[in-house]
Amino acid sequence: MNIQEVLTQKVKDAVLSIYKIELPTVEFQPTRKDFEGDITVVVFPILRFVKGNPAQIGEQIGLYLKENVEEVENFNVVKGFLNIVISDAFYVNFFNSVKDTENYGFVAETADAVMVEYSSPNTNKPLHLGHIRNNLLGYSVAEILKASGKKVYKTQIINDRGIHICKSMLAWKLFGNGETPESTGLKGDKLVGNYYVKFDKEYKVQIADLVAAGTDAKEAEKQAPLLLEAQEMLRKWEAGDEEVVSLWKMMNQWVYSGFEVTYKNLGVDFDSYYYESNTYLLGKDIVDEGLEKGVFYRKEDGSVWIDLSDEGLDEKIVLRADGTAVYMTQDIGTAIQRTKDHPDVNGMVYTVGNEQDYHFNVLFLILKKLGFSWAEQLYHLSYGMVDLPSGKMKSREGTVVDADDLMKDMTATAASISEELGKLDGYTDTEKEELYRVIGLGALKYYILKVDPKKRILFNPEESVEFQGNTGPFIQYTYARIQSILRKSDFDYTAIVKAGDLHEKEKELLKQMQMFPSVVQNAAQSFSPALIANYTYDLVKEFNSFYQNVPILPEEDLQKKIFRVQLSKKVGEIIKSAFALLGIEVPNRM
């Protein structure tokens, strides 16, 4: 139990004893550095229930706590803030209770299951920088939810059908000369992506030719022979044409194989896959049910709609007049199908960019109106775009930042910086390569995940690999420093240390360590890896301050030396656990 949990009840007891009033909540904050104390009770919210002078109320509560709570050593009141000094013994006892706890801060899995969807790419191009943010966020949120006690299923829906897929297929058929990933040495997703770009290039030439021949520009876009042929190919696919379906299967398989390599290198995984080619007809039966329940209504032309104007939204189509589904219909059907596939799922998280905010507002409202209890537990993990100093990316024009290339570049950047620092004596070439990969990927992941998901990111690769400041490599370096301390500790440091006087820096470090379980829970509730990332940075800053101000191995008092090595070891374990939640590895040496 952390000190905030201990004091919450005791402050309530104090108010009940002194004022005969039951206090519903207590508000805390860390004590400001310029005042004595470890934790501060904010008195002002108590004034809603207890009338009087805030300084006097703080004084009376402080006296009660000092007399009745053994953990409280002293207190002081500054205006409406009650600063409480907690005994060293409390923190030492806390440390002894968790120092050998594996996965400290994590909660055992319960039956409460949630499905997290992320990645969800198109099979006409390779993964790019935007997909990297999506994958890192989805994977990390899934791991954080797991650590908070949820059972988690990781999934994605692959957009493997539609006109954009046919464009790549047609371009390969017309211009590919039968080349394959094997014959070109290219990853399958790269090869297919090249033909998506090729289609766009040839399509623009045809439009220009039609315009030059006197066709209106808008008409030329519709009449270009390539587009008409791609539309015909889509019709054939939907009709089950053997030749088209065979080509579609072959090229999609190239892409899937390419994606798997990228996912493995990025360090993300999935428990299940859904394919739009299997789900695009789902949801139509639900529309019929919704019509019977009065959730939907049919217009004169036969199309089916829902009116959400009472909820501040507008009318939304769920079935076209010709009976074909729209994306919303598919998403309704897919959500329901997932709960059939996993009956224990009681909520879903959709990791999708913020341009789809409106779509998910509508989807969640429809599912609630249809009466699904789990619809109350749906969350859109909406995130901002990732920009580079060079500007926006466009897939059709081939100006995207390829995910594989970016990971290679990050490894190369980590290599050049590490070589400059020159601390890799005695490393084999293989060990160096592995270290560069861990640092480069750690830099990339941390830079993206430390930012609140909703914010747009300007990604600066060089800045992310710096070994100082709020970066992945800085935290990894601290972890490696701790492992070095443990390697040099040539004595038994496993004994339980009894309470003694703590150095101020030891106490600050223990206070920070104590916060980890609640940070994990908060990050799970707010679906924000940024809380984990920035907590870890704060912990590392406290450790480095401790390391610079307090002797560890040179300490002559054996009890103190043992305690400080144990403290260092536990900090290292928390860093490793926290970084695992972000999908980041930590090196033993740097």
Backbone torsions as a table, in degrees:
resi	resn	phi	psi	omega
1	MET	NA	128.9	179.5
2	ASN	-83.6	169.6	-171.0
3	ILE	-65.1	-31.6	179.0
4	GLN	-64.2	-41.0	178.4
5	GLU	-65.1	-40.5	178.3
6	VAL	-61.2	-49.3	-172.4
7	LEU	-73.9	-27.9	-179.2
8	THR	-54.7	-51.9	-178.7
9	GLN	-66.7	-38.4	-176.6
10	LYS	-67.9	-37.5	177.4
11	VAL	-66.1	-40.8	176.7
12	LYS	-60.9	-41.0	177.5
13	ASP	-61.7	-41.0	-179.0
14	ALA	-61.8	-46.7	-177.9
15	VAL	-66.0	-38.8	178.4
16	LEU	-65.5	-41.8	-177.9
17	SER	-68.8	-42.9	-174.1
18	ILE	-83.0	-43.0	-170.4
19	TYR	-113.0	-2.7	-179.5
20	LYS	59.2	36.1	-179.7
21	ILE	-127.0	135.7	177.1
22	GLU	-87.7	118.6	-177.5
23	LEU	-90.2	125.2	-177.0
24	PRO	-73.9	-39.7	-177.3
25	THR	-140.5	161.1	175.8
26	VAL	-129.2	134.0	-178.4
27	GLU	-104.7	128.3	180.0
28	PHE	-117.8	161.0	168.0
29	GLN	-153.0	158.7	176.7
30	PRO	-62.5	144.9	178.1
31	THR	-69.2	135.7	177.5
32	ARG	-61.2	145.8	-173.6
33	LYS	-59.7	-28.1	-175.8
34	ASP	-84.9	3.4	175.6
35	PHE	-121.7	153.8	176.2
36	GLU	-74.7	136.1	178.2
37	GLY	144.0	162.2	-179.2
38	ASP	-113.6	-29.0	179.5
39	ILE	-149.1	147.2	-173.7
40	THR	-122.3	131.6	171.7
41	VAL	-90.5	125.9	177.4
42	VAL	-85.1	115.2	-172.2
43	VAL	-78.5	-30.0	-171.9
44	PHE	-53.5	-43.3	178.9
45	PRO	-62.2	-24.6	-179.6
46	ILE	-69.4	-24.0	-177.5
47	LEU	-64.2	-17.7	176.4
48	ARG	-67.4	-22.7	-175.5
49	PHE	-113.4	-29.3	-178.5
50	VAL	-120.9	117.9	-179.2
51	LYS	-84.3	140.8	177.4
52	GLY	149.2	-172.4	-178.8
53	ASN	-79.1	124.5	-176.2
54	PRO	-59.2	-37.2	-179.4
55	ALA	-66.0	-39.7	-179.4
56	GLN	-69.1	-42.4	178.1
57	ILE	-61.4	-43.4	178.2
58	GLY	-60.1	-41.6	179.9
59	GLU	-61.5	-45.7	-177.7
60	GLN	-67.6	-41.3	178.0
61	ILE	-65.1	-41.7	179.7
62	GLY	-59.3	-44.3	178.7
63	LEU	-62.2	-42.9	179.3
64	TYR	-60.3	-46.9	-178.2
65	LEU	-62.7	-42.2	-178.5
66	LYS	-63.9	-36.2	-177.4
67	GLU	-82.2	-27.8	-170.5
68	ASN	-114.0	-7.9	-176.3
69	VAL	-122.9	114.1	-174.1
70	GLU	-64.1	-26.9	-179.5
71	GLU	-71.2	-21.6	-176.6
72	VAL	-88.4	118.1	-176.3
73	GLU	-94.6	-36.2	-177.6
74	ASN	-162.8	174.8	177.0
75	PHE	-157.8	164.0	170.4
76	ASN	-149.9	152.8	-178.8
77	VAL	-118.0	126.1	175.6
78	VAL	-120.0	107.9	-175.2
79	LYS	52.5	-118.4	-177.2
80	GLY	-99.3	27.8	-177.3
81	PHE	-124.1	124.4	179.5
82	LEU	-99.1	103.8	-179.4
83	ASN	-88.8	124.9	-174.2
84	ILE	-113.2	132.2	176.1
85	VAL	-94.9	121.0	-179.4
86	ILE	-96.2	142.1	-176.5
87	SER	-66.6	148.3	175.6
88	ASP	-59.4	-36.7	-177.4
89	ALA	-58.1	-38.1	180.0
90	PHE	-59.1	-46.7	-176.9
91	TYR	-69.8	-36.0	178.0
92	VAL	-66.9	-42.4	178.3
93	ASN	-63.5	-41.2	176.4
94	PHE	-58.2	-47.5	-177.5
95	PHE	-60.8	-46.0	179.7
96	ASN	-61.9	-28.6	-178.8
97	SER	-77.5	-19.3	-176.5
98	VAL	-118.7	-9.8	-170.0
99	LYS	-61.4	-29.0	179.7
100	ASP	-104.2	10.1	-179.9
101	THR	-79.0	120.1	176.2
102	GLU	-75.1	143.7	-179.2
103	ASN	53.4	42.5	175.1
104	TYR	-53.8	134.4	179.3
105	GLY	97.1	-16.5	-179.1
106	PHE	-97.0	153.2	-179.4
107	VAL	-113.1	142.3	179.6
108	ALA	-62.9	148.2	-177.0
109	GLU	-62.5	135.9	175.5
110	THR	-106.8	-176.2	179.9
111	ALA	-81.8	-5.1	-177.3
112	ASP	-74.8	106.4	-173.9
113	ALA	-104.8	142.9	178.3
114	VAL	-135.6	146.7	177.6
115	MET	-108.3	131.3	179.6
116	VAL	-114.2	120.3	178.1
117	GLU	-101.1	131.7	173.1
118	TYR	-151.8	172.9	-177.0
119	SER	76.3	-78.3	175.1
120	SER	42.9	61.7	-176.0
121	PRO	-85.7	173.3	169.9
122	ASN	-95.7	149.0	-177.7
123	THR	-92.8	29.6	177.3
124	ASN	-115.6	8.0	-178.6
125	LYS	-165.4	158.2	178.5
126	PRO	-73.7	168.6	178.1
127	LEU	-72.9	144.2	-179.4
128	HIS	-125.2	-172.3	-175.2
129	LEU	-56.1	-39.1	177.5
130	GLY	-61.3	-40.6	177.2
131	HIS	-64.3	-33.0	-179.7
132	ILE	-61.9	-46.6	179.1
133	ARG	-61.6	-42.4	179.9
134	ASN	-59.6	-50.3	-178.2
135	ASN	-63.5	-43.4	-178.4
136	LEU	-64.9	-42.3	179.0
137	LEU	-64.6	-49.8	-177.4
138	GLY	-61.7	-46.5	-179.5
139	TYR	-62.0	-46.4	-177.2
140	SER	-64.5	-44.1	179.0
141	VAL	-61.9	-39.1	177.4
142	ALA	-61.4	-43.7	-180.0
143	GLU	-67.1	-38.8	179.4
144	ILE	-66.2	-42.9	178.0
145	LEU	-61.2	-39.9	176.7
146	LYS	-59.8	-47.5	-178.3
147	ALA	-63.9	-26.1	-179.0
148	SER	-83.2	-4.0	176.1
149	GLY	114.2	-2.4	-179.3
150	LYS	-83.3	151.7	166.8
151	LYS	-86.4	131.6	-171.8
152	VAL	-125.6	135.2	170.5
153	TYR	-112.4	125.2	177.3
154	LYS	-96.9	130.4	-178.2
155	THR	-142.4	170.1	171.1
156	GLN	-148.4	156.0	171.5
157	ILE	-113.0	125.8	-175.6
158	ILE	-96.6	123.6	-179.0
159	ASN	-82.6	87.8	-169.6
160	ASP	-109.2	15.6	179.9
161	ARG	-141.9	166.0	176.9
162	GLY	116.6	175.8	-174.0
163	ILE	-62.2	-36.5	-177.7
164	HIS	-65.3	-33.9	178.2
165	ILE	-69.5	-41.3	-179.8
166	CYS	-64.5	-30.0	178.4
167	LYS	-61.4	-46.0	177.8
168	SER	-63.1	-43.2	-178.1
169	MET	-62.1	-45.2	-178.3
170	LEU	-65.4	-43.7	-179.9
171	ALA	-61.5	-39.8	178.5
172	TRP	-65.6	-41.3	-178.6
173	LYS	-63.2	-39.5	-176.1
174	LEU	-82.7	-36.7	-170.5
175	PHE	-121.3	0.2	-170.3
176	GLY	-83.2	-18.8	-178.1
177	ASN	50.3	33.4	175.0
178	GLY	72.7	12.9	-177.3
179	GLU	-69.6	151.7	-176.9
180	THR	-131.9	169.2	174.9
181	PRO	-56.5	-37.5	-179.5
182	GLU	-67.1	-43.3	-175.2
183	SER	-73.9	-24.8	-178.1
184	THR	-100.5	-18.7	-175.1
185	GLY	76.4	10.9	179.9
186	LEU	-94.5	147.6	170.0
187	LYS	-61.2	144.7	-175.1
188	GLY	-57.8	-40.2	-179.5
189	ASP	-66.5	-32.3	178.3
190	LYS	-68.8	-43.9	-178.4
191	LEU	-61.3	-47.3	-179.8
192	VAL	-65.3	-39.1	178.4
193	GLY	-61.6	-36.5	178.0
194	ASN	-60.3	-36.8	-178.9
195	TYR	-77.0	-24.0	172.5
196	TYR	-66.3	-42.6	177.0
197	VAL	-66.0	-40.8	-179.9
198	LYS	-61.4	-42.7	178.2
199	PHE	-56.6	-50.3	-176.3
200	ASP	-59.6	-40.8	-179.1
201	LYS	-63.1	-49.7	-178.4
202	GLU	-68.2	-36.5	178.4
203	TYR	-60.2	-43.4	-179.9
204	LYS	-65.7	-35.8	176.8
205	VAL	-62.6	-44.8	-179.9
206	GLN	-63.7	-40.6	177.9
207	ILE	-61.1	-45.8	-179.3
208	ALA	-60.5	-40.3	179.9
209	ASP	-64.6	-42.4	179.5
210	LEU	-65.6	-41.4	178.9
211	VAL	-63.1	-42.0	179.4
212	ALA	-62.6	-28.2	-179.7
213	ALA	-87.8	4.6	173.1
214	GLY	104.2	4.8	178.2
215	THR	-80.1	141.7	175.2
216	ASP	-60.6	142.8	-173.9
217	ALA	-57.8	-44.3	-179.0
218	LYS	-65.0	-39.8	178.6
219	GLU	-66.9	-38.7	-179.4
220	ALA	-60.1	-38.2	178.8
221	GLU	-62.2	-34.4	-179.3
222	LYS	-82.5	-28.5	-172.8
223	GLN	-95.9	-8.4	-178.4
224	ALA	-52.7	127.1	-175.5
225	PRO	-53.8	-36.7	-178.7
226	LEU	-62.2	-43.3	-179.3
227	LEU	-66.2	-42.5	179.0
228	LEU	-60.7	-39.4	179.9
229	GLU	-68.0	-38.5	178.2
230	ALA	-65.2	-39.6	178.5
231	GLN	-64.9	-38.1	177.4
232	GLU	-65.4	-38.7	178.8
233	MET	-62.9	-40.4	178.4
234	LEU	-63.2	-41.9	178.4
235	ARG	-61.1	-42.0	179.1
236	LYS	-64.5	-39.6	178.7
237	TRP	-60.7	-46.2	-178.4
238	GLU	-65.9	-26.4	178.4
239	ALA	-85.9	-3.7	177.1
240	GLY	82.0	22.5	178.3
241	ASP	-54.2	124.5	-172.3
242	GLU	-58.7	-46.2	-176.3
243	GLU	-63.9	-44.8	-179.2
244	VAL	-66.4	-45.0	-179.2
245	VAL	-63.5	-37.8	178.9
246	SER	-64.5	-43.4	177.6
247	LEU	-63.3	-42.5	180.0
248	TRP	-60.6	-45.4	179.7
249	LYS	-62.9	-43.9	-177.1
250	MET	-63.7	-48.3	-176.6
251	MET	-70.5	-36.0	176.8
252	ASN	-64.2	-38.5	179.7
253	GLN	-63.4	-37.6	175.2
254	TRP	-57.7	-43.8	-177.1
255	VAL	-67.1	-44.8	-179.3
256	TYR	-58.9	-42.6	179.7
257	SER	-62.3	-39.8	178.2
258	GLY	-66.2	-43.3	179.0
259	PHE	-58.8	-43.1	-176.9
260	GLU	-58.9	-38.8	178.2
261	VAL	-63.1	-44.4	-179.8
262	THR	-63.8	-44.9	179.9
263	TYR	-60.7	-42.7	-179.1
264	LYS	-62.8	-44.7	-179.6
265	ASN	-66.7	-33.7	180.0
266	LEU	-79.2	-19.3	177.7
267	GLY	82.7	31.3	176.5
268	VAL	-117.3	157.3	-179.6
269	ASP	-145.6	171.8	-177.1
270	PHE	-139.0	148.4	176.0
271	ASP	-91.8	-27.1	-178.8
272	SER	-152.7	160.7	179.5
273	TYR	-129.0	137.9	170.4
274	TYR	-115.8	144.6	-177.2
275	TYR	-119.8	132.4	-177.7
276	GLU	-60.7	-29.7	178.6
277	SER	-62.6	-22.6	176.7
278	ASN	-96.1	-21.8	-172.4
279	THR	-106.2	-8.1	-170.5
280	TYR	-68.9	-15.5	176.9
281	LEU	-96.8	-6.0	179.6
282	LEU	-68.6	154.7	172.5
283	GLY	100.8	-20.8	-177.3
284	LYS	-64.7	-38.7	179.0
285	ASP	-65.1	-32.2	179.1
286	ILE	-68.6	-32.8	177.7
287	VAL	-62.5	-41.3	177.6
288	ASP	-61.0	-43.9	178.8
289	GLU	-61.9	-42.9	-179.6
290	GLY	-63.9	-33.6	176.7
291	LEU	-66.1	-42.4	179.1
292	GLU	-63.0	-38.5	-178.4
293	LYS	-79.1	-10.1	-177.7
294	GLY	83.0	11.4	177.4
295	VAL	-73.8	-39.0	178.6
296	PHE	-109.5	165.8	173.2
297	TYR	-141.2	153.8	-177.5
298	ARG	-101.9	134.0	176.7
299	LYS	-85.8	171.0	-176.8
300	GLU	-59.0	-32.9	-178.5
301	ASP	-79.3	0.1	178.3
302	GLY	96.8	-12.0	179.1
303	SER	-71.1	153.8	-176.8
304	VAL	-113.8	136.2	-173.2
305	TRP	-134.3	166.3	168.0
306	ILE	-127.7	139.3	179.3
307	ASP	-102.3	112.7	-179.1
308	LEU	-112.0	22.6	-176.7
309	SER	-64.8	-28.4	177.2
310	ASP	-65.6	-24.8	179.4
311	GLU	-93.3	9.7	179.1
312	GLY	85.0	7.5	176.5
313	LEU	-111.2	-169.3	-178.8
314	ASP	-118.7	-160.5	178.0
315	GLU	-79.6	145.6	-178.2
316	LYS	-135.4	131.0	178.7
317	ILE	-77.7	139.2	176.5
318	VAL	-121.0	-12.4	175.4
319	LEU	-153.7	130.3	-178.8
320	ARG	-72.4	166.3	-179.1
321	ALA	-60.8	-31.8	-179.9
322	ASP	-83.8	6.2	176.9
323	GLY	86.8	2.9	179.8
324	THR	-86.1	152.0	-176.6
325	ALA	-80.4	156.8	169.0
326	VAL	-109.6	174.0	-178.4
327	TYR	-54.9	-38.1	-178.2
328	MET	-60.8	-42.6	179.7
329	THR	-59.5	-46.2	179.3
330	GLN	-59.1	-44.3	-176.4
331	ASP	-66.9	-35.5	175.4
332	ILE	-62.2	-50.1	-178.3
333	GLY	-62.8	-40.3	-178.2
334	THR	-66.7	-42.2	179.1
335	ALA	-59.2	-44.9	-179.3
336	ILE	-66.8	-40.8	179.3
337	GLN	-60.2	-38.9	-179.4
338	ARG	-63.4	-37.6	179.2
339	THR	-73.2	-23.0	174.2
340	LYS	-74.8	-40.2	179.5
341	ASP	-68.4	-33.1	-179.4
342	HIS	-131.1	83.5	-174.5
343	PRO	-60.4	-18.6	-179.7
344	ASP	-83.0	-6.9	-178.5
345	VAL	-69.4	127.2	-178.6
346	ASN	-122.1	20.8	179.0
347	GLY	175.5	158.5	179.4
348	MET	-140.0	146.8	176.1
349	VAL	-119.0	124.2	179.2
350	TYR	-106.5	114.6	178.6
351	THR	-91.9	97.6	-175.9
352	VAL	-142.9	144.3	-177.1
353	GLY	-56.6	159.5	-172.4
354	ASN	-71.1	-7.3	175.9
355	GLU	-70.1	-12.2	179.7
356	GLN	-103.7	15.4	-178.6
357	ASP	-53.8	-47.7	-176.8
358	TYR	-62.8	-44.3	-178.7
359	HIS	-55.1	-45.5	-176.9
360	PHE	-74.5	-31.8	172.7
361	ASN	-56.1	-46.8	-178.2
362	VAL	-67.1	-47.4	-178.9
363	LEU	-56.0	-48.3	-176.5
364	PHE	-65.2	-39.2	178.8
365	LEU	-64.1	-42.9	-179.7
366	ILE	-61.3	-46.9	-178.3
367	LEU	-63.9	-35.0	176.1
368	LYS	-66.1	-44.6	-178.0
369	LYS	-66.2	-27.7	177.2
370	LEU	-76.2	-8.0	171.4
371	GLY	92.9	18.6	178.9
372	PHE	-84.3	121.5	-175.0
373	SER	-62.6	-36.5	-178.1
374	TRP	-69.0	-13.0	-179.7
375	ALA	-65.1	-18.7	176.2
376	GLU	-70.9	-18.7	-175.5
377	GLN	-109.4	36.6	177.7
378	LEU	-101.4	140.2	-177.3
379	TYR	-139.2	130.9	174.3
380	HIS	-94.3	107.5	176.2
381	LEU	-78.9	83.9	-173.9
382	SER	-84.1	133.3	-177.6
383	TYR	-136.0	155.7	179.7
384	GLY	-81.9	164.2	-179.2
385	MET	-72.2	163.5	175.4
386	VAL	-110.1	121.9	176.5
387	ASP	-107.1	157.7	173.1
388	LEU	-113.7	160.1	177.4
389	PRO	-52.5	-26.5	-177.8
390	SER	-82.7	-8.2	176.3
391	GLY	114.2	-166.5	-174.9
392	LYS	-74.3	164.5	-178.9
393	MET	-112.7	147.4	177.2
394	LYS	-134.8	118.1	-176.3
395	SER	-64.5	-44.9	-174.5
396	ARG	-60.5	-34.4	-176.9
397	GLU	-90.8	0.9	177.0
398	GLY	72.1	25.7	-178.6
399	THR	-105.7	22.5	179.4
400	VAL	-79.3	157.9	172.6
401	VAL	-91.0	107.1	-175.7
402	ASP	-65.1	136.1	-177.0
403	ALA	-61.6	-44.7	-179.2
404	ASP	-63.4	-43.6	-179.4
405	ASP	-63.5	-40.5	-179.2
406	LEU	-63.4	-42.0	179.5
407	MET	-63.5	-40.0	177.1
408	LYS	-63.4	-44.1	-179.7
409	ASP	-62.5	-39.7	179.8
410	MET	-64.1	-40.3	177.8
411	THR	-63.7	-41.6	179.8
412	ALA	-65.9	-39.9	178.4
413	THR	-64.0	-43.5	178.0
414	ALA	-61.1	-38.3	180.0
415	ALA	-63.6	-47.0	-176.4
416	SER	-66.5	-38.0	179.4
417	ILE	-69.4	-42.4	179.3
418	SER	-63.1	-39.6	179.3
419	GLU	-62.8	-40.9	180.0
420	GLU	-62.8	-40.9	-179.1
421	LEU	-68.9	-26.2	171.8
422	GLY	60.3	44.8	-179.7
423	LYS	-113.6	22.7	-172.1
424	LEU	-108.4	29.4	177.4
425	ASP	-61.4	137.2	176.2
426	GLY	87.5	-2.2	177.0
427	TYR	-84.9	139.8	171.9
428	THR	-77.8	165.0	178.3
429	ASP	-59.8	-38.7	179.3
430	THR	-64.1	-43.5	179.1
431	GLU	-63.6	-39.3	178.8
432	LYS	-63.1	-46.0	-179.0
433	GLU	-60.0	-42.7	179.9
434	GLU	-64.9	-41.9	179.3
435	LEU	-63.4	-43.6	179.0
436	TYR	-60.7	-39.2	179.4
437	ARG	-64.1	-46.2	-178.7
438	VAL	-63.3	-42.4	-179.8
439	ILE	-69.5	-46.2	-177.6
440	GLY	-61.9	-47.3	179.5
441	LEU	-68.8	-38.1	177.5
442	GLY	-60.9	-40.7	179.1
443	ALA	-63.0	-47.1	-179.4
444	LEU	-61.3	-49.7	-176.0
445	LYS	-65.6	-44.6	-176.6
446	TYR	-65.8	-42.2	-178.1
447	TYR	-58.9	-38.8	-178.6
448	ILE	-78.7	-41.1	-173.2
449	LEU	-81.4	-17.9	-179.6
450	LYS	-74.4	-12.7	-178.9
451	VAL	-92.8	138.0	175.8
452	ASP	-51.5	130.7	-175.1
453	PRO	-51.7	-34.7	-174.6
454	LYS	-71.6	-18.0	-176.4
455	LYS	-84.5	145.9	174.0
456	ARG	-72.5	148.2	-178.6
457	ILE	-118.9	136.0	166.6
458	LEU	-101.7	107.0	-173.3
459	PHE	-86.5	120.8	178.8
460	ASN	-115.6	101.9	-174.1
461	PRO	-56.5	-43.1	-177.7
462	GLU	-64.2	-43.7	-179.0
463	GLU	-62.1	-35.8	-175.5
464	SER	-68.1	-24.6	-175.4
465	VAL	-96.2	6.8	179.5
466	GLU	-66.3	148.1	-176.6
467	PHE	-94.4	9.8	176.2
468	GLN	-129.2	152.6	177.0
469	GLY	87.2	-167.8	-174.3
470	ASN	-80.7	73.0	-178.4
471	THR	-131.2	161.0	176.5
472	GLY	-60.8	-49.3	-179.2
473	PRO	-59.1	-34.5	178.5
474	PHE	-62.7	-42.1	-179.5
475	ILE	-71.7	-41.2	177.3
476	GLN	-61.3	-39.3	-179.9
477	TYR	-63.4	-39.7	178.3
478	THR	-65.0	-41.2	177.2
479	TYR	-59.7	-45.7	-179.6
480	ALA	-62.9	-36.2	177.6
481	ARG	-62.3	-41.6	179.0
482	ILE	-63.8	-41.3	179.5
483	GLN	-63.4	-33.4	177.5
484	SER	-64.9	-41.2	177.0
485	ILE	-59.7	-44.9	-178.1
486	LEU	-65.2	-37.8	178.9
487	ARG	-65.2	-33.1	-177.8
488	LYS	-84.7	-9.3	-178.6
489	SER	-81.0	89.7	-174.3
490	ASP	-91.5	41.4	179.4
491	PHE	-146.3	164.7	-179.0
492	ASP	-75.8	113.3	-179.1
493	TYR	-114.5	29.9	-177.7
494	THR	-94.1	-10.3	-175.2
495	ALA	-63.7	150.0	175.8
496	ILE	-77.5	129.3	-178.1
497	VAL	-95.4	131.5	179.0
498	LYS	-80.2	161.8	-176.8
499	ALA	-62.2	131.7	173.4
500	GLY	-138.6	-173.5	177.3
501	ASP	-73.5	129.4	179.6
502	LEU	-89.5	142.9	169.2
503	HIS	-69.0	146.1	-179.6
504	GLU	-50.7	-40.5	-177.8
505	LYS	-70.8	-31.6	175.9
506	GLU	-66.3	-42.8	-178.2
507	LYS	-64.4	-43.2	179.3
508	GLU	-60.9	-39.7	180.0
509	LEU	-66.5	-42.8	178.9
510	LEU	-64.1	-38.2	177.8
511	LYS	-62.0	-41.1	179.6
512	GLN	-66.9	-42.4	-180.0
513	MET	-62.2	-36.4	-176.2
514	GLN	-65.9	-22.0	-177.4
515	MET	-77.8	-16.3	-169.4
516	PHE	-55.8	-48.0	-179.1
517	PRO	-57.6	-40.6	-178.4
518	SER	-72.4	-30.5	176.8
519	VAL	-64.8	-41.5	178.5
520	VAL	-60.2	-46.1	-179.7
521	GLN	-64.9	-42.0	179.3
522	ASN	-64.0	-41.0	180.0
523	ALA	-64.3	-37.4	178.6
524	ALA	-67.6	-42.9	-178.3
525	GLN	-67.6	-33.1	-178.2
526	SER	-100.9	4.3	179.4
527	PHE	50.6	47.4	-174.1
528	SER	-131.1	101.5	173.8
529	PRO	-60.9	-21.8	-178.9
530	ALA	-59.2	-33.1	179.3
531	LEU	-64.9	-39.8	177.8
532	ILE	-67.7	-46.1	-177.6
533	ALA	-59.2	-49.2	-174.9
534	ASN	-75.1	-28.7	171.9
535	TYR	-62.1	-44.5	-177.3
536	THR	-63.0	-39.7	177.1
537	TYR	-62.3	-43.5	178.9
538	ASP	-63.0	-41.2	178.3
539	LEU	-61.4	-44.7	-178.7
540	VAL	-65.5	-38.7	176.2
541	LYS	-61.2	-43.7	178.4
542	GLU	-63.4	-41.1	-179.7
543	PHE	-64.3	-43.2	-178.4
544	ASN	-65.6	-33.9	175.9
545	SER	-66.7	-42.6	175.7
546	PHE	-60.4	-47.6	-177.6
547	TYR	-60.0	-38.5	-176.7
548	GLN	-80.4	-22.9	-173.4
549	ASN	-107.5	-14.6	-174.2
550	VAL	-126.6	126.7	176.8
551	PRO	-66.2	135.1	177.6
552	ILE	-104.9	-79.4	-179.6
553	LEU	-70.9	-32.6	176.9
554	PRO	-72.5	-9.1	-178.6
555	GLU	-60.9	132.0	-176.8
556	GLU	-85.3	-29.9	178.5
557	ASP	-74.0	114.2	-173.2
558	LEU	-60.3	-41.1	-179.8
559	GLN	-59.3	-45.3	-179.7
560	LYS	-65.6	-41.0	-178.7
561	LYS	-62.5	-45.4	179.3
562	ILE	-60.0	-46.4	-178.2
563	PHE	-60.6	-43.0	-176.6
564	ARG	-69.7	-33.2	175.7
565	VAL	-69.6	-42.5	177.2
566	GLN	-60.0	-42.8	179.8
567	LEU	-60.8	-45.8	179.8
568	SER	-61.3	-44.1	-178.5
569	LYS	-59.9	-44.5	-178.2
570	LYS	-67.1	-38.8	176.5
571	VAL	-58.7	-44.3	178.1
572	GLY	-58.4	-42.0	180.0
573	GLU	-64.6	-39.3	179.5
574	ILE	-67.5	-41.3	177.2
575	ILE	-58.3	-46.4	-178.4
576	LYS	-62.6	-44.3	179.0
577	SER	-63.1	-46.6	-178.3
578	ALA	-63.4	-43.6	180.0
579	PHE	-68.1	-32.0	175.8
580	ALA	-61.7	-35.5	177.6
581	LEU	-65.6	-24.0	177.8
582	LEU	-94.7	0.1	-178.3
583	GLY	75.0	24.6	-176.7
584	ILE	-110.9	133.8	176.9
585	GLU	-85.6	159.2	176.2
586	VAL	-124.1	134.7	-179.0
587	PRO	-88.4	146.4	177.8
588	ASN	-75.8	-24.1	178.2
589	ARG	-137.9	147.3	176.1
590	MET	-143.8	NA	NA
